[in-house]
Amino acid sequence: MTEVSSLTGRLLVATPALADPNFDRAVVLLLDHDEQGSLGVVLNRPTPVGVGDVLLPWAPLAGSPGVVFQGGPVAMDSALGLAVIPGEEGPLGWRRVHGAIGLVDLEMPPELLAAALGGLRIFAGYSGWGPGQLESELGEGAWYVVESEPGDVSFPDPERLWRAVLRRQRSDLAMVATYPDDPSLN
């Protein structure tokens, strides 16, 4: 078996050619990637459900918009919390994933983490790939892989995140941001 270079902490940005409606113009933050498979959350799929409707104690800490995001098509009845905490040490109840980005233990009392949290987002479900599945999709050209930035987790206008991430690339990818929503209308 070939060794898998970890993409944990990187973004998967859906190419315009990706046909899966679950990932149309999706920006996925990879939380884990190794030879066992990959797990991430879609950062730009807000739902109409308020955080207070499902996790009331966490609602005051949720960034704007204060809604639950659809993290992906897997386990939609589960919740994941992501937050940015700068510095070397994070509080009890937070586990670093990459850089300042980490997972929040939503079973902890929110007041224990409140002072340290920045940019909390709640995700229903996640995106997952079995061993070799993501590598196959990358080989087919379904995803662009780019560096994440801490602000991606709490981007204030999630519907614009796909274009914003592409625009900041210092390559031909920046031009993809201008790709029309429906190329058949050209």
PyRosetta script that sets phi, psi and omega in degrees:
from pyrosetta import init, pose_from_sequence

init()
pose = pose_from_sequence("MTEVSSLTGRLLVATPALADPNFDRAVVLLLDHDEQGSLGVVLNRPTPVGVGDVLLPWAPLAGSPGVVFQGGPVAMDSALGLAVIPGEEGPLGWRRVHGAIGLVDLEMPPELLAAALGGLRIFAGYSGWGPGQLESELGEGAWYVVESEPGDVSFPDPERLWRAVLRRQRSDLAMVATYPDDPSLN")
pose.set_psi(1, 140.5)
pose.set_omega(1, -179.8)
pose.set_phi(2, -79.9)
pose.set_psi(2, 149.8)
pose.set_omega(2, 179.3)
pose.set_phi(3, -73.6)
pose.set_psi(3, 138.4)
pose.set_omega(3, 179.9)
pose.set_phi(4, -98.3)
pose.set_psi(4, 124.2)
pose.set_omega(4, 175.3)
pose.set_phi(5, -80.7)
pose.set_psi(5, 125.0)
pose.set_omega(5, -173.8)
pose.set_phi(6, -66.8)
pose.set_psi(6, 134.1)
pose.set_omega(6, 175.4)
pose.set_phi(7, -107.4)
pose.set_psi(7, 11.9)
pose.set_omega(7, -179.7)
pose.set_phi(8, -53.7)
pose.set_psi(8, 132.1)
pose.set_omega(8, 179.1)
pose.set_phi(9, 88.9)
pose.set_psi(9, -6.7)
pose.set_omega(9, 179.0)
pose.set_phi(10, -92.8)
pose.set_psi(10, 166.8)
pose.set_omega(10, 177.8)
pose.set_phi(11, -103.2)
pose.set_psi(11, 139.4)
pose.set_omega(11, 166.8)
pose.set_phi(12, -100.8)
pose.set_psi(12, 122.5)
pose.set_omega(12, 178.9)
pose.set_phi(13, -112.9)
pose.set_psi(13, 120.1)
pose.set_omega(13, -177.4)
pose.set_phi(14, -60.9)
pose.set_psi(14, 133.3)
pose.set_omega(14, 174.9)
pose.set_phi(15, -77.5)
pose.set_psi(15, 157.3)
pose.set_omega(15, 177.2)
pose.set_phi(16, -58.8)
pose.set_psi(16, -21.7)
pose.set_omega(16, -178.3)
pose.set_phi(17, -82.1)
pose.set_psi(17, -12.5)
pose.set_omega(17, -178.2)
pose.set_phi(18, -64.5)
pose.set_psi(18, 119.5)
pose.set_omega(18, -172.6)
pose.set_phi(19, -90.9)
pose.set_psi(19, -13.0)
pose.set_omega(19, -177.8)
pose.set_phi(20, -70.2)
pose.set_psi(20, 116.9)
pose.set_omega(20, -177.9)
pose.set_phi(21, -62.5)
pose.set_psi(21, -22.0)
pose.set_omega(21, 176.5)
pose.set_phi(22, -64.4)
pose.set_psi(22, -22.4)
pose.set_omega(22, -173.6)
pose.set_phi(23, -125.2)
pose.set_psi(23, 18.8)
pose.set_omega(23, 177.6)
pose.set_phi(24, -60.1)
pose.set_psi(24, 117.8)
pose.set_omega(24, -179.3)
pose.set_phi(25, 54.5)
pose.set_psi(25, 32.9)
pose.set_omega(25, -179.9)
pose.set_phi(26, -81.3)
pose.set_psi(26, 150.0)
pose.set_omega(26, 170.5)
pose.set_phi(27, -121.3)
pose.set_psi(27, 113.4)
pose.set_omega(27, -175.3)
pose.set_phi(28, -109.8)
pose.set_psi(28, 127.4)
pose.set_omega(28, 172.5)
pose.set_phi(29, -91.1)
pose.set_psi(29, 120.5)
pose.set_omega(29, 178.8)
pose.set_phi(30, -79.6)
pose.set_psi(30, 118.8)
pose.set_omega(30, 179.7)
pose.set_phi(31, -91.0)
pose.set_psi(31, -22.4)
pose.set_omega(31, 179.8)
pose.set_phi(32, -157.9)
pose.set_psi(32, 135.3)
pose.set_omega(32, 178.6)
pose.set_phi(33, -153.1)
pose.set_psi(33, 116.6)
pose.set_omega(33, 177.2)
pose.set_phi(34, -155.5)
pose.set_psi(34, -168.8)
pose.set_omega(34, -176.9)
pose.set_phi(35, -66.2)
pose.set_psi(35, -14.7)
pose.set_omega(35, 177.8)
pose.set_phi(36, -82.7)
pose.set_psi(36, -15.1)
pose.set_omega(36, -178.9)
pose.set_phi(37, 135.9)
pose.set_psi(37, -164.1)
pose.set_omega(37, -175.5)
pose.set_phi(38, -139.6)
pose.set_psi(38, 149.9)
pose.set_omega(38, 178.3)
pose.set_phi(39, -141.1)
pose.set_psi(39, 135.7)
pose.set_omega(39, 178.3)
pose.set_phi(40, -155.2)
pose.set_psi(40, 179.8)
pose.set_omega(40, 176.3)
pose.set_phi(41, -130.2)
pose.set_psi(41, 142.5)
pose.set_omega(41, 175.9)
pose.set_phi(42, -77.5)
pose.set_psi(42, 121.7)
pose.set_omega(42, -175.5)
pose.set_phi(43, -84.3)
pose.set_psi(43, -14.0)
pose.set_omega(43, -171.4)
pose.set_phi(44, -122.1)
pose.set_psi(44, 39.2)
pose.set_omega(44, 176.9)
pose.set_phi(45, -126.2)
pose.set_psi(45, 73.8)
pose.set_omega(45, 176.9)
pose.set_phi(46, -68.6)
pose.set_psi(46, 145.7)
pose.set_omega(46, 174.8)
pose.set_phi(47, -105.1)
pose.set_psi(47, 170.3)
pose.set_omega(47, 176.1)
pose.set_phi(48, -80.3)
pose.set_psi(48, -1.6)
pose.set_omega(48, -176.3)
pose.set_phi(49, -84.1)
pose.set_psi(49, 122.4)
pose.set_omega(49, 178.3)
pose.set_phi(50, -72.4)
pose.set_psi(50, 148.2)
pose.set_omega(50, 177.2)
pose.set_phi(51, -57.7)
pose.set_psi(51, -39.6)
pose.set_omega(51, 179.4)
pose.set_phi(52, -62.4)
pose.set_psi(52, -22.0)
pose.set_omega(52, 178.9)
pose.set_phi(53, -74.4)
pose.set_psi(53, -23.0)
pose.set_omega(53, -176.9)
pose.set_phi(54, -122.5)
pose.set_psi(54, -28.7)
pose.set_omega(54, -179.7)
pose.set_phi(55, -138.2)
pose.set_psi(55, 66.4)
pose.set_omega(55, -173.1)
pose.set_phi(56, -48.4)
pose.set_psi(56, -45.3)
pose.set_omega(56, -178.2)
pose.set_phi(57, -62.2)
pose.set_psi(57, -23.8)
pose.set_omega(57, -178.0)
pose.set_phi(58, -90.9)
pose.set_psi(58, -11.9)
pose.set_omega(58, -175.4)
pose.set_phi(59, -55.2)
pose.set_psi(59, -43.4)
pose.set_omega(59, -179.1)
pose.set_phi(60, -65.1)
pose.set_psi(60, -19.5)
pose.set_omega(60, -178.0)
pose.set_phi(61, -95.2)
pose.set_psi(61, -10.3)
pose.set_omega(61, -177.8)
pose.set_phi(62, -72.2)
pose.set_psi(62, 137.2)
pose.set_omega(62, 177.0)
pose.set_phi(63, -72.1)
pose.set_psi(63, 170.1)
pose.set_omega(63, 179.3)
pose.set_phi(64, -83.9)
pose.set_psi(64, 135.1)
pose.set_omega(64, -2.3)
pose.set_phi(65, -75.3)
pose.set_psi(65, 143.0)
pose.set_omega(65, -175.4)
pose.set_phi(66, -80.7)
pose.set_psi(66, 51.4)
pose.set_omega(66, -178.5)
pose.set_phi(67, -118.6)
pose.set_psi(67, 165.1)
pose.set_omega(67, 173.8)
pose.set_phi(68, -79.8)
pose.set_psi(68, 140.8)
pose.set_omega(68, 177.5)
pose.set_phi(69, -104.1)
pose.set_psi(69, 145.7)
pose.set_omega(69, 175.7)
pose.set_phi(70, -82.0)
pose.set_psi(70, 106.0)
pose.set_omega(70, -176.4)
pose.set_phi(71, -73.3)
pose.set_psi(71, -18.3)
pose.set_omega(71, 179.9)
pose.set_phi(72, 157.7)
pose.set_psi(72, 180.0)
pose.set_omega(72, -174.1)
pose.set_phi(73, -82.1)
pose.set_psi(73, -3.9)
pose.set_omega(73, -176.2)
pose.set_phi(74, -98.5)
pose.set_psi(74, 135.8)
pose.set_omega(74, 173.9)
pose.set_phi(75, 51.2)
pose.set_psi(75, 54.7)
pose.set_omega(75, -177.9)
pose.set_phi(76, -63.6)
pose.set_psi(76, -11.8)
pose.set_omega(76, 178.6)
pose.set_phi(77, -91.8)
pose.set_psi(77, 5.9)
pose.set_omega(77, 177.3)
pose.set_phi(78, -109.8)
pose.set_psi(78, 159.7)
pose.set_omega(78, -179.2)
pose.set_phi(79, -125.6)
pose.set_psi(79, 139.5)
pose.set_omega(79, 173.6)
pose.set_phi(80, -122.5)
pose.set_psi(80, 139.8)
pose.set_omega(80, 175.2)
pose.set_phi(81, -112.9)
pose.set_psi(81, 133.0)
pose.set_omega(81, 175.9)
pose.set_phi(82, -120.9)
pose.set_psi(82, 138.9)
pose.set_omega(82, 177.6)
pose.set_phi(83, -147.0)
pose.set_psi(83, 156.3)
pose.set_omega(83, 177.3)
pose.set_phi(84, -101.4)
pose.set_psi(84, 127.2)
pose.set_omega(84, 176.4)
pose.set_phi(85, -132.9)
pose.set_psi(85, 107.5)
pose.set_omega(85, -179.7)
pose.set_phi(86, -70.8)
pose.set_psi(86, 160.6)
pose.set_omega(86, 177.2)
pose.set_phi(87, 100.0)
pose.set_psi(87, 178.2)
pose.set_omega(87, -175.8)
pose.set_phi(88, -79.6)
pose.set_psi(88, -42.0)
pose.set_omega(88, -174.2)
pose.set_phi(89, -106.8)
pose.set_psi(89, 136.8)
pose.set_omega(89, 173.8)
pose.set_phi(90, -107.3)
pose.set_psi(90, 162.4)
pose.set_omega(90, -179.2)
pose.set_phi(91, -74.8)
pose.set_psi(91, 164.8)
pose.set_omega(91, 172.2)
pose.set_phi(92, -57.4)
pose.set_psi(92, 133.4)
pose.set_omega(92, -178.7)
pose.set_phi(93, 97.5)
pose.set_psi(93, 5.2)
pose.set_omega(93, 178.0)
pose.set_phi(94, -133.2)
pose.set_psi(94, 131.7)
pose.set_omega(94, 180.0)
pose.set_phi(95, -122.4)
pose.set_psi(95, 121.3)
pose.set_omega(95, -178.9)
pose.set_phi(96, -62.4)
pose.set_psi(96, 133.0)
pose.set_omega(96, 174.5)
pose.set_phi(97, -102.0)
pose.set_psi(97, -49.3)
pose.set_omega(97, -178.2)
pose.set_phi(98, -162.6)
pose.set_psi(98, 126.7)
pose.set_omega(98, 179.6)
pose.set_phi(99, 57.5)
pose.set_psi(99, -128.1)
pose.set_omega(99, -179.5)
pose.set_phi(100, -89.4)
pose.set_psi(100, 0.1)
pose.set_omega(100, -176.7)
pose.set_phi(101, -91.6)
pose.set_psi(101, 134.1)
pose.set_omega(101, 179.4)
pose.set_phi(102, -151.8)
pose.set_psi(102, 167.0)
pose.set_omega(102, 178.4)
pose.set_phi(103, -89.1)
pose.set_psi(103, 139.3)
pose.set_omega(103, 179.1)
pose.set_phi(104, -102.1)
pose.set_psi(104, 132.2)
pose.set_omega(104, 174.6)
pose.set_phi(105, -78.0)
pose.set_psi(105, 104.1)
pose.set_omega(105, -176.2)
pose.set_phi(106, -73.4)
pose.set_psi(106, -2.9)
pose.set_omega(106, 174.5)
pose.set_phi(107, -85.4)
pose.set_psi(107, -15.1)
pose.set_omega(107, 179.6)
pose.set_phi(108, -75.5)
pose.set_psi(108, 152.6)
pose.set_omega(108, 172.6)
pose.set_phi(109, -65.7)
pose.set_psi(109, 127.1)
pose.set_omega(109, -177.1)
pose.set_phi(110, -55.5)
pose.set_psi(110, -33.1)
pose.set_omega(110, -177.4)
pose.set_phi(111, -64.0)
pose.set_psi(111, -20.9)
pose.set_omega(111, 177.5)
pose.set_phi(112, -73.7)
pose.set_psi(112, -21.9)
pose.set_omega(112, -178.8)
pose.set_phi(113, -110.8)
pose.set_psi(113, -12.5)
pose.set_omega(113, -170.1)
pose.set_phi(114, -52.5)
pose.set_psi(114, -43.9)
pose.set_omega(114, -175.0)
pose.set_phi(115, -67.2)
pose.set_psi(115, -26.9)
pose.set_omega(115, -175.0)
pose.set_phi(116, -96.8)
pose.set_psi(116, -22.6)
pose.set_omega(116, -172.4)
pose.set_phi(117, -72.0)
pose.set_psi(117, 141.3)
pose.set_omega(117, 171.7)
pose.set_phi(118, -137.7)
pose.set_psi(118, 134.4)
pose.set_omega(118, 175.5)
pose.set_phi(119, 65.0)
pose.set_psi(119, 44.2)
pose.set_omega(119, 179.4)
pose.set_phi(120, -68.9)
pose.set_psi(120, 132.2)
pose.set_omega(120, 172.8)
pose.set_phi(121, -130.2)
pose.set_psi(121, 141.8)
pose.set_omega(121, 177.7)
pose.set_phi(122, -109.9)
pose.set_psi(122, 133.1)
pose.set_omega(122, -177.9)
pose.set_phi(123, -120.9)
pose.set_psi(123, 132.0)
pose.set_omega(123, 171.7)
pose.set_phi(124, -93.7)
pose.set_psi(124, 118.6)
pose.set_omega(124, 179.8)
pose.set_phi(125, 79.2)
pose.set_psi(125, -179.6)
pose.set_omega(125, -179.1)
pose.set_phi(126, -152.3)
pose.set_psi(126, 173.7)
pose.set_omega(126, 176.6)
pose.set_phi(127, -108.3)
pose.set_psi(127, 132.9)
pose.set_omega(127, -177.5)
pose.set_phi(128, -137.9)
pose.set_psi(128, 149.2)
pose.set_omega(128, 178.6)
pose.set_phi(129, -134.2)
pose.set_psi(129, 137.5)
pose.set_omega(129, 175.9)
pose.set_phi(130, -75.0)
pose.set_psi(130, 176.8)
pose.set_omega(130, -179.9)
pose.set_phi(131, -54.4)
pose.set_psi(131, 125.6)
pose.set_omega(131, 177.1)
pose.set_phi(132, 78.7)
pose.set_psi(132, -12.2)
pose.set_omega(132, -176.1)
pose.set_phi(133, -66.0)
pose.set_psi(133, -46.7)
pose.set_omega(133, 179.8)
pose.set_phi(134, -65.3)
pose.set_psi(134, -41.1)
pose.set_omega(134, 179.3)
pose.set_phi(135, -60.0)
pose.set_psi(135, -37.1)
pose.set_omega(135, 176.9)
pose.set_phi(136, -64.1)
pose.set_psi(136, -45.2)
pose.set_omega(136, 178.9)
pose.set_phi(137, -64.0)
pose.set_psi(137, -37.3)
pose.set_omega(137, 177.3)
pose.set_phi(138, -64.9)
pose.set_psi(138, -40.7)
pose.set_omega(138, 177.9)
pose.set_phi(139, -63.9)
pose.set_psi(139, -29.5)
pose.set_omega(139, 178.7)
pose.set_phi(140, -82.9)
pose.set_psi(140, -4.1)
pose.set_omega(140, 178.9)
pose.set_phi(141, 80.4)
pose.set_psi(141, 24.7)
pose.set_omega(141, -178.5)
pose.set_phi(142, -78.5)
pose.set_psi(142, -24.1)
pose.set_omega(142, -174.1)
pose.set_phi(143, -133.6)
pose.set_psi(143, 146.5)
pose.set_omega(143, 164.4)
pose.set_phi(144, -97.1)
pose.set_psi(144, 139.4)
pose.set_omega(144, 176.6)
pose.set_phi(145, -109.1)
pose.set_psi(145, 121.3)
pose.set_omega(145, -178.5)
pose.set_phi(146, -135.6)
pose.set_psi(146, 165.2)
pose.set_omega(146, 178.1)
pose.set_phi(147, -71.0)
pose.set_psi(147, 143.6)
pose.set_omega(147, 174.9)
pose.set_phi(148, -90.5)
pose.set_psi(148, 162.2)
pose.set_omega(148, 172.4)
pose.set_phi(149, -127.2)
pose.set_psi(149, 147.4)
pose.set_omega(149, -178.3)
pose.set_phi(150, -53.1)
pose.set_psi(150, -35.3)
pose.set_omega(150, -179.5)
pose.set_phi(151, -68.1)
pose.set_psi(151, -14.0)
pose.set_omega(151, 178.8)
pose.set_phi(152, -62.9)
pose.set_psi(152, -35.2)
pose.set_omega(152, -177.9)
pose.set_phi(153, -63.3)
pose.set_psi(153, -36.0)
pose.set_omega(153, -176.3)
pose.set_phi(154, -117.4)
pose.set_psi(154, 29.0)
pose.set_omega(154, -179.2)
pose.set_phi(155, -51.9)
pose.set_psi(155, 126.7)
pose.set_omega(155, -171.7)
pose.set_phi(156, -68.4)
pose.set_psi(156, -21.5)
pose.set_omega(156, -179.5)
pose.set_phi(157, -126.2)
pose.set_psi(157, 78.2)
pose.set_omega(157, -171.4)
pose.set_phi(158, -56.6)
pose.set_psi(158, -29.4)
pose.set_omega(158, 179.7)
pose.set_phi(159, -65.7)
pose.set_psi(159, -19.5)
pose.set_omega(159, 179.6)
pose.set_phi(160, -99.6)
pose.set_psi(160, -0.5)
pose.set_omega(160, -174.1)
pose.set_phi(161, -62.2)
pose.set_psi(161, -40.3)
pose.set_omega(161, -178.7)
pose.set_phi(162, -56.3)
pose.set_psi(162, -51.4)
pose.set_omega(162, 179.7)
pose.set_phi(163, -65.2)
pose.set_psi(163, -41.1)
pose.set_omega(163, -177.9)
pose.set_phi(164, -62.9)
pose.set_psi(164, -43.0)
pose.set_omega(164, 179.5)
pose.set_phi(165, -64.9)
pose.set_psi(165, -42.7)
pose.set_omega(165, 179.0)
pose.set_phi(166, -66.5)
pose.set_psi(166, -41.2)
pose.set_omega(166, -178.2)
pose.set_phi(167, -61.1)
pose.set_psi(167, -32.0)
pose.set_omega(167, -176.8)
pose.set_phi(168, -81.3)
pose.set_psi(168, -2.8)
pose.set_omega(168, 179.0)
pose.set_phi(169, -74.3)
pose.set_psi(169, 142.9)
pose.set_omega(169, -179.9)
pose.set_phi(170, -99.4)
pose.set_psi(170, 55.1)
pose.set_omega(170, -179.1)
pose.set_phi(171, -157.2)
pose.set_psi(171, -171.3)
pose.set_omega(171, 177.4)
pose.set_phi(172, -62.2)
pose.set_psi(172, -17.6)
pose.set_omega(172, 178.8)
pose.set_phi(173, -59.8)
pose.set_psi(173, -30.1)
pose.set_omega(173, 179.7)
pose.set_phi(174, -57.8)
pose.set_psi(174, -32.2)
pose.set_omega(174, 179.6)
pose.set_phi(175, -71.0)
pose.set_psi(175, -26.9)
pose.set_omega(175, -179.9)
pose.set_phi(176, -63.3)
pose.set_psi(176, -26.5)
pose.set_omega(176, 178.9)
pose.set_phi(177, -58.7)
pose.set_psi(177, -21.5)
pose.set_omega(177, -179.6)
pose.set_phi(178, -89.9)
pose.set_psi(178, -0.2)
pose.set_omega(178, -179.7)
pose.set_phi(179, -59.2)
pose.set_psi(179, 129.9)
pose.set_omega(179, -176.9)
pose.set_phi(180, -67.2)
pose.set_psi(180, 151.4)
pose.set_omega(180, 177.8)
pose.set_phi(181, -59.5)
pose.set_psi(181, -40.7)
pose.set_omega(181, 179.3)
pose.set_phi(182, -129.7)
pose.set_psi(182, 95.7)
pose.set_omega(182, -176.3)
pose.set_phi(183, -64.0)
pose.set_psi(183, -17.9)
pose.set_omega(183, 179.7)
pose.set_phi(184, -69.7)
pose.set_psi(184, -16.2)
pose.set_omega(184, 179.8)
pose.set_phi(185, -84.3)
pose.set_psi(185, -5.6)
pose.set_omega(185, 178.4)
pose.set_phi(186, -73.9)
pose.dump_pdb("model.pdb")
